[in-house]
């Protein structure tokens, strides 16, 4: 990786000078941190696959009974794509909650607890994402319908605490409503 130009991400393990000192945490939080990796990468992934297979089959059979059509022939509503500079209203928590599955996700994008503070607010679109680097496996992945909003960033997580990296939060287009004008 000598003379590398571009992304700094592959060098992050070499950048760190050690672990940050954090105040003593309750046993529950320490246990949650230690189980986060195996839970998110193995158990949760398996549970989601089983859930999606079950709901797809249930939805498919319900559609077949109601209209004689298969799920593949039913098209979702196409909304106008959001672009950089568009003004949007983040839908209310109740509206977003209706779009979330039991894992608090819409089409694979998680709605984090810290995002609720933006519900009902007006924001400006920074950009519509086409791809991103997944830091878990260092692969560039394609994405559709994911939006970054200006100055709407993550400050950390309840399990791991404060983080100064200031990553943009991922927003699904379904959670946003374009403001005409």
VMD Tcl script that builds the backbone (N, CA, C; Angstrom):
set m [mol new atoms 543]
animate dup $m
set s [atomselect $m all]
$s set {name element resname resid chain x y z} {
  {N N UNK 1 A 0.813 -1.192 0.000}
  {CA C UNK 1 A 0.000 0.000 0.000}
  {C C UNK 1 A 0.861 1.262 0.000}
  {N N UNK 2 A 2.061 1.141 -0.450}
  {CA C UNK 2 A 2.911 2.322 -0.572}
  {C C UNK 2 A 2.382 3.239 -1.650}
  {N N UNK 3 A 2.664 4.522 -1.515}
  {CA C UNK 3 A 2.246 5.522 -2.496}
  {C C UNK 3 A 0.756 5.446 -2.800}
  {N N UNK 4 A -0.035 5.114 -1.797}
  {CA C UNK 4 A -1.471 4.983 -2.003}
  {C C UNK 4 A -2.105 6.366 -2.123}
  {N N UNK 5 A -2.916 6.533 -3.133}
  {CA C UNK 5 A -3.676 7.769 -3.259}
  {C C UNK 5 A -5.141 7.402 -3.185}
  {N N UNK 6 A -5.919 8.279 -2.632}
  {CA C UNK 6 A -7.351 8.000 -2.533}
  {C C UNK 6 A -7.780 7.817 -1.100}
  {N N UNK 7 A -8.479 6.744 -0.825}
  {CA C UNK 7 A -9.120 6.514 0.464}
  {C C UNK 7 A -8.119 6.171 1.567}
  {N N UNK 8 A -8.308 6.756 2.726}
  {CA C UNK 8 A -7.465 6.477 3.880}
  {C C UNK 8 A -7.909 5.249 4.657}
  {N N UNK 9 A -9.086 4.739 4.361}
  {CA C UNK 9 A -9.685 3.687 5.165}
  {C C UNK 9 A -8.809 2.454 5.390}
  {N N UNK 10 A -8.128 1.923 4.385}
  {CA C UNK 10 A -7.312 0.740 4.648}
  {C C UNK 10 A -6.204 0.977 5.669}
  {N N UNK 11 A -5.823 2.222 5.892}
  {CA C UNK 11 A -4.754 2.520 6.840}
  {C C UNK 11 A -5.247 2.808 8.247}
  {N N UNK 12 A -6.551 2.798 8.456}
  {CA C UNK 12 A -7.079 3.126 9.779}
  {C C UNK 12 A -6.508 2.231 10.874}
  {N N UNK 13 A -6.372 0.910 10.663}
  {CA C UNK 13 A -5.780 0.103 11.739}
  {C C UNK 13 A -4.376 0.577 12.128}
  {N N UNK 14 A -3.619 1.150 11.193}
  {CA C UNK 14 A -2.272 1.648 11.491}
  {C C UNK 14 A -2.302 3.041 12.102}
  {N N UNK 15 A -3.389 3.748 11.929}
  {CA C UNK 15 A -3.532 5.117 12.415}
  {C C UNK 15 A -3.751 5.166 13.922}
  {N N UNK 16 A -4.500 4.212 14.447}
  {CA C UNK 16 A -4.855 4.216 15.869}
  {C C UNK 16 A -3.608 4.034 16.722}
  {N N UNK 17 A -3.561 4.775 17.826}
  {CA C UNK 17 A -2.439 4.658 18.754}
  {C C UNK 17 A -2.824 3.865 19.995}
  {N N UNK 18 A -4.025 3.359 20.031}
  {CA C UNK 18 A -4.498 2.566 21.163}
  {C C UNK 18 A -5.989 2.717 21.319}
  {N N UNK 19 A -6.519 2.053 22.322}
  {CA C UNK 19 A -7.949 2.141 22.598}
  {C C UNK 19 A -8.234 3.364 23.449}
  {N N UNK 20 A -9.360 4.005 23.191}
  {CA C UNK 20 A -9.752 5.182 23.967}
  {C C UNK 20 A -10.205 4.742 25.355}
  {N N UNK 21 A -9.837 5.516 26.330}
  {CA C UNK 21 A -10.275 5.250 27.691}
  {C C UNK 21 A -11.711 5.734 27.838}
  {N N UNK 22 A -12.555 4.877 28.341}
  {CA C UNK 22 A -13.936 5.251 28.613}
  {C C UNK 22 A -14.219 4.965 30.075}
  {N N UNK 23 A -15.164 5.693 30.611}
  {CA C UNK 23 A -15.516 5.484 32.011}
  {C C UNK 23 A -16.077 4.073 32.195}
  {N N UNK 24 A -16.004 3.585 33.414}
  {CA C UNK 24 A -16.496 2.237 33.718}
  {C C UNK 24 A -17.959 2.119 33.318}
  {N N UNK 25 A -18.295 1.046 32.641}
  {CA C UNK 25 A -19.644 0.822 32.154}
  {C C UNK 25 A -20.318 -0.282 32.966}
  {N N UNK 26 A -21.635 -0.237 33.066}
  {CA C UNK 26 A -22.356 -1.317 33.748}
  {C C UNK 26 A -22.129 -2.652 33.036}
  {N N UNK 27 A -22.312 -3.718 33.755}
  {CA C UNK 27 A -22.118 -5.057 33.220}
  {C C UNK 27 A -22.951 -5.288 31.966}
  {N N UNK 28 A -24.196 -4.815 31.947}
  {CA C UNK 28 A -25.071 -5.003 30.793}
  {C C UNK 28 A -24.454 -4.407 29.532}
  {N N UNK 29 A -23.911 -3.197 29.627}
  {CA C UNK 29 A -23.313 -2.528 28.464}
  {C C UNK 29 A -22.060 -3.277 28.023}
  {N N UNK 30 A -21.224 -3.701 28.964}
  {CA C UNK 30 A -20.022 -4.459 28.607}
  {C C UNK 30 A -20.386 -5.768 27.917}
  {N N UNK 31 A -21.428 -6.436 28.402}
  {CA C UNK 31 A -21.875 -7.684 27.792}
  {C C UNK 31 A -22.423 -7.425 26.388}
  {N N UNK 32 A -23.194 -6.349 26.238}
  {CA C UNK 32 A -23.761 -5.999 24.936}
  {C C UNK 32 A -22.650 -5.727 23.919}
  {N N UNK 33 A -21.604 -5.011 24.336}
  {CA C UNK 33 A -20.479 -4.734 23.445}
  {C C UNK 33 A -19.776 -6.013 23.016}
  {N N UNK 34 A -19.565 -6.912 23.951}
  {CA C UNK 34 A -18.828 -8.135 23.623}
  {C C UNK 34 A -19.625 -9.047 22.691}
  {N N UNK 35 A -20.953 -8.984 22.754}
  {CA C UNK 35 A -21.782 -9.837 21.912}
  {C C UNK 35 A -22.221 -9.160 20.608}
  {N N UNK 36 A -21.905 -7.876 20.450}
  {CA C UNK 36 A -22.374 -7.131 19.273}
  {C C UNK 36 A -21.873 -7.739 17.971}
  {N N UNK 37 A -20.603 -8.064 17.890}
  {CA C UNK 37 A -20.039 -8.623 16.657}
  {C C UNK 37 A -20.705 -9.922 16.246}
  {N N UNK 38 A -20.642 -10.959 17.094}
  {CA C UNK 38 A -21.289 -12.221 16.701}
  {C C UNK 38 A -22.785 -12.067 16.433}
  {N N UNK 39 A -23.462 -11.264 17.230}
  {CA C UNK 39 A -24.900 -11.081 17.033}
  {C C UNK 39 A -25.173 -10.454 15.668}
  {N N UNK 40 A -24.518 -9.333 15.338}
  {CA C UNK 40 A -24.799 -8.611 14.099}
  {C C UNK 40 A -24.361 -9.379 12.853}
  {N N UNK 41 A -23.236 -10.087 12.927}
  {CA C UNK 41 A -22.700 -10.725 11.730}
  {C C UNK 41 A -23.228 -12.128 11.487}
  {N N UNK 42 A -23.699 -12.800 12.516}
  {CA C UNK 42 A -24.137 -14.178 12.327}
  {C C UNK 42 A -25.614 -14.380 12.703}
  {N N UNK 43 A -25.944 -14.148 13.951}
  {CA C UNK 43 A -27.288 -14.451 14.439}
  {C C UNK 43 A -28.337 -13.563 13.775}
  {N N UNK 44 A -28.136 -12.263 13.805}
  {CA C UNK 44 A -29.123 -11.338 13.243}
  {C C UNK 44 A -29.293 -11.568 11.741}
  {N N UNK 45 A -28.195 -11.814 11.039}
  {CA C UNK 45 A -28.266 -12.081 9.600}
  {C C UNK 45 A -29.129 -13.305 9.323}
  {N N UNK 46 A -28.965 -14.370 10.098}
  {CA C UNK 46 A -29.742 -15.591 9.921}
  {C C UNK 46 A -31.217 -15.336 10.226}
  {N N UNK 47 A -31.495 -14.631 11.326}
  {CA C UNK 47 A -32.883 -14.330 11.705}
  {C C UNK 47 A -33.563 -13.516 10.599}
  {N N UNK 48 A -32.854 -12.523 10.030}
  {CA C UNK 48 A -33.421 -11.700 8.965}
  {C C UNK 48 A -33.727 -12.532 7.723}
  {N N UNK 49 A -32.843 -13.459 7.379}
  {CA C UNK 49 A -33.087 -14.302 6.207}
  {C C UNK 49 A -34.350 -15.146 6.400}
  {N N UNK 50 A -34.485 -15.747 7.566}
  {CA C UNK 50 A -35.669 -16.552 7.848}
  {C C UNK 50 A -36.919 -15.684 7.800}
  {N N UNK 51 A -36.859 -14.494 8.394}
  {CA C UNK 51 A -38.000 -13.575 8.397}
  {C C UNK 51 A -38.396 -13.187 6.971}
  {N N UNK 52 A -37.414 -12.831 6.136}
  {CA C UNK 52 A -37.714 -12.412 4.763}
  {C C UNK 52 A -38.306 -13.547 3.941}
  {N N UNK 53 A -37.790 -14.751 4.103}
  {CA C UNK 53 A -38.343 -15.910 3.385}
  {C C UNK 53 A -39.791 -16.130 3.802}
  {N N UNK 54 A -40.046 -16.098 5.094}
  {CA C UNK 54 A -41.401 -16.315 5.603}
  {C C UNK 54 A -42.362 -15.231 5.114}
  {N N UNK 55 A -41.968 -13.948 5.249}
  {CA C UNK 55 A -42.875 -12.864 4.847}
  {C C UNK 55 A -43.070 -12.836 3.341}
  {N N UNK 56 A -42.045 -13.177 2.578}
  {CA C UNK 56 A -42.193 -13.209 1.118}
  {C C UNK 56 A -43.203 -14.281 0.715}
  {N N UNK 57 A -43.081 -15.446 1.312}
  {CA C UNK 57 A -44.024 -16.529 0.991}
  {C C UNK 57 A -45.440 -16.170 1.410}
  {N N UNK 58 A -45.581 -15.569 2.592}
  {CA C UNK 58 A -46.898 -15.181 3.085}
  {C C UNK 58 A -47.506 -14.113 2.188}
  {N N UNK 59 A -46.736 -13.109 1.833}
  {CA C UNK 59 A -47.201 -12.024 0.971}
  {C C UNK 59 A -47.550 -12.557 -0.416}
  {N N UNK 60 A -46.688 -13.435 -0.930}
  {CA C UNK 60 A -46.918 -14.027 -2.258}
  {C C UNK 60 A -48.245 -14.775 -2.302}
  {N N UNK 61 A -48.492 -15.611 -1.301}
  {CA C UNK 61 A -49.731 -16.396 -1.309}
  {C C UNK 61 A -50.953 -15.498 -1.106}
  {N N UNK 62 A -50.838 -14.452 -0.301}
  {CA C UNK 62 A -51.954 -13.523 -0.097}
  {C C UNK 62 A -52.277 -12.791 -1.393}
  {N N UNK 63 A -51.251 -12.359 -2.124}
  {CA C UNK 63 A -51.479 -11.676 -3.397}
  {C C UNK 63 A -52.099 -12.614 -4.418}
  {N N UNK 64 A -51.609 -13.834 -4.450}
  {CA C UNK 64 A -52.165 -14.810 -5.386}
  {C C UNK 64 A -53.646 -15.063 -5.107}
  {N N UNK 65 A -54.003 -15.149 -3.832}
  {CA C UNK 65 A -55.402 -15.380 -3.469}
  {C C UNK 65 A -56.275 -14.180 -3.814}
  {N N UNK 66 A -55.771 -12.962 -3.564}
  {CA C UNK 66 A -56.584 -11.763 -3.759}
  {C C UNK 66 A -56.787 -11.414 -5.224}
  {N N UNK 67 A -55.706 -11.438 -5.998}
  {CA C UNK 67 A -55.834 -10.899 -7.352}
  {C C UNK 67 A -55.405 -11.846 -8.455}
  {N N UNK 68 A -54.876 -12.959 -8.084}
  {CA C UNK 68 A -54.399 -13.875 -9.106}
  {C C UNK 68 A -53.077 -13.445 -9.710}
  {N N UNK 69 A -52.469 -12.358 -9.192}
  {CA C UNK 69 A -51.179 -11.882 -9.682}
  {C C UNK 69 A -50.088 -12.368 -8.749}
  {N N UNK 70 A -48.891 -12.510 -9.284}
  {CA C UNK 70 A -47.747 -12.839 -8.427}
  {C C UNK 70 A -47.125 -11.544 -7.926}
  {N N UNK 71 A -46.327 -11.631 -6.869}
  {CA C UNK 71 A -45.709 -10.446 -6.277}
  {C C UNK 71 A -44.770 -9.762 -7.261}
  {N N UNK 72 A -44.181 -10.515 -8.190}
  {CA C UNK 72 A -43.243 -9.923 -9.137}
  {C C UNK 72 A -43.924 -8.976 -10.113}
  {N N UNK 73 A -45.228 -9.132 -10.345}
  {CA C UNK 73 A -45.912 -8.272 -11.306}
  {C C UNK 73 A -46.444 -6.997 -10.668}
  {N N UNK 74 A -46.426 -6.912 -9.353}
  {CA C UNK 74 A -46.904 -5.720 -8.660}
  {C C UNK 74 A -45.742 -4.744 -8.528}
  {N N UNK 75 A -45.898 -3.540 -9.094}
  {CA C UNK 75 A -44.836 -2.533 -9.070}
  {C C UNK 75 A -45.064 -1.568 -7.913}
  {N N UNK 76 A -43.981 -1.249 -7.140}
  {CA C UNK 76 A -44.128 -0.241 -6.090}
  {C C UNK 76 A -44.287 1.142 -6.712}
  {N N UNK 77 A -44.865 2.075 -5.956}
  {CA C UNK 77 A -45.023 3.442 -6.440}
  {C C UNK 77 A -43.654 4.051 -6.708}
  {N N UNK 78 A -43.504 4.653 -7.872}
  {CA C UNK 78 A -42.258 5.328 -8.210}
  {C C UNK 78 A -42.375 6.784 -7.775}
  {N N UNK 79 A -41.462 7.221 -6.948}
  {CA C UNK 79 A -41.459 8.607 -6.516}
  {C C UNK 79 A -40.337 9.338 -7.237}
  {N N UNK 80 A -40.442 10.657 -7.257}
  {CA C UNK 80 A -39.420 11.473 -7.894}
  {C C UNK 80 A -38.114 11.322 -7.108}
  {N N UNK 81 A -37.027 11.082 -7.807}
  {CA C UNK 81 A -35.718 10.912 -7.171}
  {C C UNK 81 A -35.239 12.226 -6.568}
  {N N UNK 82 A -34.609 12.120 -5.417}
  {CA C UNK 82 A -34.057 13.294 -4.760}
  {C C UNK 82 A -32.643 13.532 -5.270}
  {N N UNK 83 A -32.280 14.813 -5.421}
  {CA C UNK 83 A -30.944 15.177 -5.891}
  {C C UNK 83 A -30.329 16.202 -4.952}
  {N N UNK 84 A -29.046 16.431 -5.096}
  {CA C UNK 84 A -28.323 17.380 -4.253}
  {C C UNK 84 A -29.005 18.746 -4.293}
  {N N UNK 85 A -29.171 19.341 -3.117}
  {CA C UNK 85 A -29.776 20.663 -3.002}
  {C C UNK 85 A -31.271 20.662 -2.767}
  {N N UNK 86 A -31.944 19.540 -3.002}
  {CA C UNK 86 A -33.389 19.471 -2.758}
  {C C UNK 86 A -33.691 19.689 -1.280}
  {N N UNK 87 A -34.776 20.414 -1.012}
  {CA C UNK 87 A -35.258 20.568 0.365}
  {C C UNK 87 A -36.218 19.428 0.642}
  {N N UNK 88 A -36.079 18.796 1.803}
  {CA C UNK 88 A -36.940 17.678 2.166}
  {C C UNK 88 A -37.428 17.840 3.593}
  {N N UNK 89 A -38.561 17.203 3.852}
  {CA C UNK 89 A -39.064 17.089 5.214}
  {C C UNK 89 A -38.873 15.641 5.614}
  {N N UNK 90 A -38.234 15.436 6.767}
  {CA C UNK 90 A -38.122 14.082 7.298}
  {C C UNK 90 A -39.505 13.732 7.837}
  {N N UNK 91 A -40.042 12.625 7.400}
  {CA C UNK 91 A -41.392 12.227 7.812}
  {C C UNK 91 A -41.457 12.084 9.337}
  {N N UNK 92 A -42.661 12.101 9.861}
  {CA C UNK 92 A -42.855 11.952 11.309}
  {C C UNK 92 A -42.445 10.542 11.732}
  {N N UNK 93 A -42.183 10.377 13.021}
  {CA C UNK 93 A -41.803 9.070 13.554}
  {C C UNK 93 A -42.881 8.038 13.258}
  {N N UNK 94 A -44.136 8.415 13.359}
  {CA C UNK 94 A -45.231 7.488 13.112}
  {C C UNK 94 A -45.238 7.026 11.655}
  {N N UNK 95 A -44.999 7.958 10.720}
  {CA C UNK 95 A -44.956 7.600 9.304}
  {C C UNK 95 A -43.784 6.659 9.006}
  {N N UNK 96 A -42.632 6.967 9.575}
  {CA C UNK 96 A -41.446 6.137 9.341}
  {C C UNK 96 A -41.615 4.769 9.989}
  {N N UNK 97 A -42.151 4.758 11.184}
  {CA C UNK 97 A -42.345 3.504 11.910}
  {C C UNK 97 A -43.210 2.527 11.112}
  {N N UNK 98 A -44.178 3.045 10.374}
  {CA C UNK 98 A -45.048 2.190 9.558}
  {C C UNK 98 A -44.279 1.542 8.407}
  {N N UNK 99 A -43.138 2.120 8.031}
  {CA C UNK 99 A -42.330 1.586 6.930}
  {C C UNK 99 A -41.252 0.607 7.394}
  {N N UNK 100 A -41.054 0.508 8.707}
  {CA C UNK 100 A -39.962 -0.315 9.242}
  {C C UNK 100 A -40.412 -1.749 9.474}
  {N N UNK 101 A -39.492 -2.682 9.264}
  {CA C UNK 101 A -39.760 -4.078 9.593}
  {C C UNK 101 A -39.430 -4.294 11.080}
  {N N UNK 102 A -39.574 -5.499 11.598}
  {CA C UNK 102 A -39.290 -5.718 13.027}
  {C C UNK 102 A -37.840 -5.440 13.432}
  {N N UNK 103 A -36.939 -5.309 12.461}
  {CA C UNK 103 A -35.533 -5.021 12.758}
  {C C UNK 103 A -35.236 -3.529 12.662}
  {N N UNK 104 A -36.295 -2.710 12.562}
  {CA C UNK 104 A -36.197 -1.255 12.418}
  {C C UNK 104 A -35.430 -0.885 11.156}
  {N N UNK 105 A -35.738 -1.589 10.066}
  {CA C UNK 105 A -35.091 -1.351 8.781}
  {C C UNK 105 A -36.138 -1.189 7.681}
  {N N UNK 106 A -35.753 -0.430 6.659}
  {CA C UNK 106 A -36.515 -0.344 5.426}
  {C C UNK 106 A -35.560 -0.707 4.307}
  {N N UNK 107 A -35.867 -1.798 3.605}
  {CA C UNK 107 A -35.037 -2.276 2.507}
  {C C UNK 107 A -33.565 -2.353 2.908}
  {N N UNK 108 A -33.311 -2.860 4.127}
  {CA C UNK 108 A -31.949 -3.094 4.590}
  {C C UNK 108 A -31.277 -1.919 5.272}
  {N N UNK 109 A -31.893 -0.742 5.256}
  {CA C UNK 109 A -31.297 0.447 5.870}
  {C C UNK 109 A -31.918 0.647 7.256}
  {N N UNK 110 A -31.077 0.641 8.275}
  {CA C UNK 110 A -31.560 0.742 9.654}
  {C C UNK 110 A -31.914 2.182 10.013}
  {N N UNK 111 A -33.006 2.332 10.741}
  {CA C UNK 111 A -33.384 3.632 11.295}
  {C C UNK 111 A -32.928 3.631 12.747}
  {N N UNK 112 A -31.892 4.424 13.039}
  {CA C UNK 112 A -31.296 4.458 14.371}
  {C C UNK 112 A -32.094 5.345 15.317}
  {N N UNK 113 A -31.992 5.050 16.581}
  {CA C UNK 113 A -32.721 5.814 17.600}
  {C C UNK 113 A -32.367 7.304 17.547}
  {N N UNK 114 A -31.096 7.631 17.292}
  {CA C UNK 114 A -30.676 9.037 17.236}
  {C C UNK 114 A -31.271 9.788 16.046}
  {N N UNK 115 A -31.792 9.070 15.066}
  {CA C UNK 115 A -32.385 9.718 13.890}
  {C C UNK 115 A -33.765 10.278 14.191}
  {N N UNK 116 A -34.377 9.816 15.273}
  {CA C UNK 116 A -35.730 10.285 15.622}
  {C C UNK 116 A -35.777 11.779 15.881}
  {N N UNK 117 A -34.681 12.354 16.364}
  {CA C UNK 117 A -34.674 13.794 16.648}
  {C C UNK 117 A -34.862 14.631 15.380}
  {N N UNK 118 A -34.619 14.053 14.219}
  {CA C UNK 118 A -34.782 14.772 12.957}
  {C C UNK 118 A -36.180 14.614 12.359}
  {N N UNK 119 A -36.989 13.742 12.924}
  {CA C UNK 119 A -38.346 13.537 12.403}
  {C C UNK 119 A -39.121 14.845 12.434}
  {N N UNK 120 A -39.785 15.154 11.316}
  {CA C UNK 120 A -40.580 16.374 11.219}
  {C C UNK 120 A -39.779 17.618 10.872}
  {N N UNK 121 A -38.464 17.509 10.763}
  {CA C UNK 121 A -37.638 18.676 10.448}
  {C C UNK 121 A -37.429 18.806 8.949}
  {N N UNK 122 A -37.033 20.001 8.528}
  {CA C UNK 122 A -36.688 20.230 7.127}
  {C C UNK 122 A -35.174 20.179 7.000}
  {N N UNK 123 A -34.706 19.501 5.955}
  {CA C UNK 123 A -33.280 19.339 5.719}
  {C C UNK 123 A -32.993 19.563 4.243}
  {N N UNK 124 A -31.715 19.641 3.907}
  {CA C UNK 124 A -31.290 19.768 2.511}
  {C C UNK 124 A -30.497 18.515 2.136}
  {N N UNK 125 A -30.748 17.989 0.941}
  {CA C UNK 125 A -30.053 16.800 0.456}
  {C C UNK 125 A -28.616 17.168 0.094}
  {N N UNK 126 A -27.667 16.439 0.653}
  {CA C UNK 126 A -26.265 16.609 0.283}
  {C C UNK 126 A -26.004 15.856 -1.020}
  {N N UNK 127 A -26.422 14.587 -1.061}
  {CA C UNK 127 A -26.297 13.799 -2.285}
  {C C UNK 127 A -27.100 12.524 -2.188}
  {N N UNK 128 A -27.404 11.982 -3.354}
  {CA C UNK 128 A -28.032 10.678 -3.449}
  {C C UNK 128 A -26.901 9.682 -3.676}
  {N N UNK 129 A -26.843 8.656 -2.851}
  {CA C UNK 129 A -25.720 7.725 -2.922}
  {C C UNK 129 A -25.907 6.700 -4.030}
  {N N UNK 130 A -24.799 6.340 -4.660}
  {CA C UNK 130 A -24.778 5.266 -5.645}
  {C C UNK 130 A -23.942 4.094 -5.136}
  {N N UNK 131 A -22.930 4.400 -4.331}
  {CA C UNK 131 A -22.056 3.371 -3.797}
  {C C UNK 131 A -21.405 3.868 -2.509}
  {N N UNK 132 A -20.930 2.913 -1.717}
  {CA C UNK 132 A -20.216 3.263 -0.491}
  {C C UNK 132 A -19.238 2.147 -0.145}
  {N N UNK 133 A -18.241 2.483 0.647}
  {CA C UNK 133 A -17.280 1.497 1.105}
  {C C UNK 133 A -17.782 0.907 2.406}
  {N N UNK 134 A -18.026 -0.385 2.411}
  {CA C UNK 134 A -18.452 -1.082 3.622}
  {C C UNK 134 A -17.190 -1.428 4.402}
  {N N UNK 135 A -17.008 -0.771 5.521}
  {CA C UNK 135 A -15.785 -0.926 6.305}
  {C C UNK 135 A -15.655 -2.288 6.966}
  {N N UNK 136 A -16.741 -3.034 7.043}
  {CA C UNK 136 A -16.668 -4.348 7.668}
  {C C UNK 136 A -15.890 -5.329 6.817}
  {N N UNK 137 A -15.989 -5.194 5.485}
  {CA C UNK 137 A -15.271 -6.130 4.614}
  {C C UNK 137 A -14.455 -5.416 3.532}
  {N N UNK 138 A -14.337 -4.084 3.621}
  {CA C UNK 138 A -13.564 -3.275 2.673}
  {C C UNK 138 A -13.978 -3.524 1.224}
  {N N UNK 139 A -15.283 -3.604 0.992}
  {CA C UNK 139 A -15.800 -3.762 -0.363}
  {C C UNK 139 A -16.680 -2.566 -0.691}
  {N N UNK 140 A -16.583 -2.120 -1.937}
  {CA C UNK 140 A -17.454 -1.047 -2.409}
  {C C UNK 140 A -18.767 -1.687 -2.841}
  {N N UNK 141 A -19.873 -1.178 -2.300}
  {CA C UNK 141 A -21.185 -1.763 -2.565}
  {C C UNK 141 A -22.106 -0.740 -3.210}
  {N N UNK 142 A -22.943 -1.217 -4.141}
  {CA C UNK 142 A -23.921 -0.354 -4.812}
  {C C UNK 142 A -25.154 -0.216 -3.940}
  {N N UNK 143 A -25.820 0.923 -4.085}
  {CA C UNK 143 A -27.010 1.180 -3.294}
  {C C UNK 143 A -27.953 2.077 -4.094}
  {N N UNK 144 A -29.250 1.889 -3.899}
  {CA C UNK 144 A -30.273 2.723 -4.533}
  {C C UNK 144 A -31.192 3.282 -3.464}
  {N N UNK 145 A -31.614 4.531 -3.646}
  {CA C UNK 145 A -32.601 5.117 -2.751}
  {C C UNK 145 A -32.072 5.522 -1.392}
  {N N UNK 146 A -30.754 5.654 -1.251}
  {CA C UNK 146 A -30.162 6.090 0.014}
  {C C UNK 146 A -29.655 7.517 -0.166}
  {N N UNK 147 A -29.979 8.360 0.792}
  {CA C UNK 147 A -29.711 9.797 0.718}
  {C C UNK 147 A -28.845 10.225 1.894}
  {N N UNK 148 A -27.941 11.159 1.640}
  {CA C UNK 148 A -27.193 11.823 2.704}
  {C C UNK 148 A -27.754 13.235 2.833}
  {N N UNK 149 A -27.986 13.672 4.066}
  {CA C UNK 149 A -28.503 15.009 4.329}
  {C C UNK 149 A -27.385 15.890 4.873}
  {N N UNK 150 A -27.398 17.164 4.485}
  {CA C UNK 150 A -26.369 18.106 4.945}
  {C C UNK 150 A -26.386 18.226 6.470}
  {N N UNK 151 A -25.227 18.166 7.072}
  {CA C UNK 151 A -25.037 18.392 8.512}
  {C C UNK 151 A -25.845 17.467 9.410}
  {N N UNK 152 A -26.258 16.316 8.910}
  {CA C UNK 152 A -26.964 15.334 9.728}
  {C C UNK 152 A -26.013 14.152 9.885}
  {N N UNK 153 A -25.340 14.118 11.040}
  {CA C UNK 153 A -24.262 13.157 11.244}
  {C C UNK 153 A -24.465 12.337 12.511}
  {N N UNK 154 A -23.780 11.232 12.560}
  {CA C UNK 154 A -23.806 10.338 13.729}
  {C C UNK 154 A -22.789 10.832 14.752}
  {N N UNK 155 A -23.175 10.799 15.998}
  {CA C UNK 155 A -22.277 11.214 17.080}
  {C C UNK 155 A -21.828 10.042 17.936}
  {N N UNK 156 A -22.219 8.843 17.572}
  {CA C UNK 156 A -21.864 7.656 18.349}
  {C C UNK 156 A -23.078 6.773 18.532}
  {N N UNK 157 A -22.895 5.691 19.276}
  {CA C UNK 157 A -23.988 4.756 19.507}
  {C C UNK 157 A -24.171 4.530 20.997}
  {N N UNK 158 A -25.362 4.117 21.410}
  {CA C UNK 158 A -25.578 3.845 22.830}
  {C C UNK 158 A -24.636 2.758 23.369}
  {N N UNK 159 A -24.356 1.753 22.560}
  {CA C UNK 159 A -23.515 0.648 23.035}
  {C C UNK 159 A -22.054 1.035 23.144}
  {N N UNK 160 A -21.563 1.872 22.206}
  {CA C UNK 160 A -20.136 2.185 22.193}
  {C C UNK 160 A -19.814 3.601 22.625}
  {N N UNK 161 A -20.825 4.433 22.780}
  {CA C UNK 161 A -20.597 5.785 23.274}
  {C C UNK 161 A -20.234 6.772 22.184}
  {N N UNK 162 A -19.682 7.904 22.621}
  {CA C UNK 162 A -19.357 9.033 21.752}
  {C C UNK 162 A -18.302 8.644 20.726}
  {N N UNK 163 A -18.457 9.199 19.521}
  {CA C UNK 163 A -17.492 8.995 18.443}
  {C C UNK 163 A -17.299 10.332 17.746}
  {N N UNK 164 A -16.066 10.700 17.478}
  {CA C UNK 164 A -15.771 11.988 16.852}
  {C C UNK 164 A -15.622 11.919 15.333}
  {N N UNK 165 A -15.912 10.786 14.736}
  {CA C UNK 165 A -15.682 10.612 13.309}
  {C C UNK 165 A -16.666 11.396 12.442}
  {N N UNK 166 A -17.860 11.656 12.907}
  {CA C UNK 166 A -18.860 12.456 12.195}
  {C C UNK 166 A -19.271 11.844 10.852}
  {N N UNK 167 A -19.688 10.594 10.875}
  {CA C UNK 167 A -20.174 9.914 9.663}
  {C C UNK 167 A -21.587 10.399 9.339}
  {N N UNK 168 A -21.887 10.495 8.066}
  {CA C UNK 168 A -23.242 10.853 7.658}
  {C C UNK 168 A -24.179 9.681 7.923}
  {N N UNK 169 A -25.389 9.993 8.344}
  {CA C UNK 169 A -26.414 8.970 8.530}
  {C C UNK 169 A -27.035 8.648 7.176}
  {N N UNK 170 A -27.364 7.397 6.952}
  {CA C UNK 170 A -28.016 6.964 5.718}
  {C C UNK 170 A -29.526 7.099 5.893}
  {N N UNK 171 A -30.181 7.748 4.937}
  {CA C UNK 171 A -31.631 7.953 4.958}
  {C C UNK 171 A -32.242 7.317 3.727}
  {N N UNK 172 A -33.291 6.545 3.890}
  {CA C UNK 172 A -34.026 5.991 2.761}
  {C C UNK 172 A -34.907 7.094 2.173}
  {N N UNK 173 A -35.069 7.101 0.855}
  {CA C UNK 173 A -35.955 8.075 0.209}
  {C C UNK 173 A -37.377 7.990 0.750}
  {N N UNK 174 A -37.790 6.786 1.140}
  {CA C UNK 174 A -39.144 6.599 1.660}
  {C C UNK 174 A -39.376 7.379 2.948}
  {N N UNK 175 A -38.318 7.703 3.668}
  {CA C UNK 175 A -38.436 8.414 4.945}
  {C C UNK 175 A -38.476 9.919 4.750}
  {N N UNK 176 A -38.269 10.371 3.514}
  {CA C UNK 176 A -38.163 11.786 3.220}
  {C C UNK 176 A -39.271 12.205 2.253}
  {N N UNK 177 A -39.681 13.446 2.378}
  {CA C UNK 177 A -40.716 14.002 1.496}
  {C C UNK 177 A -40.166 15.289 0.890}
  {N N UNK 178 A -40.101 15.345 -0.447}
  {CA C UNK 178 A -39.573 16.525 -1.122}
  {C C UNK 178 A -40.492 17.716 -0.918}
  {N N UNK 179 A -39.904 18.860 -0.608}
  {CA C UNK 179 A -40.665 20.089 -0.438}
  {C C UNK 179 A -40.668 20.810 -1.780}
  {N N UNK 180 A -41.846 21.018 -2.357}
  {CA C UNK 180 A -41.892 21.682 -3.678}
  {C C UNK 180 A -41.354 23.108 -3.582}
  {N N UNK 181 A -40.742 23.535 -4.652}
  {CA C UNK 181 A -40.313 24.938 -4.699}
  {C C UNK 181 A -38.988 25.030 -5.197}
}
mol reanalyze $m
mol bondsrecalc $m
mol representation Tube
mol addrep $m
